[in-house]
Amino acid sequence: MGVPKRKTSKMRLRTRKAANRWHAPHLSKCPQCGSTVPSHIACPSCGYYRGRQVLTLEGE
């Protein structure tokens, strides 16, 4: 049966738990319209991604 040989120190425990903390999403500006968009996502306001039109938006 797997049993720890030594007590896990507070520092080692906290270091391990620090990897699971919450990070704010990285937002970047759309080069076409200038609105803030999450990384690796097509712009919902203009439909461009990496300089190409990938979404067709109606109503504008």
Secondary structure, DSSP 4 states (H G I P E B T S, - for coil): ----SSPPPHHHHHHHHHTTS--PPPEEE-TTT--EEETTS--TTT-EETTEE-S-----
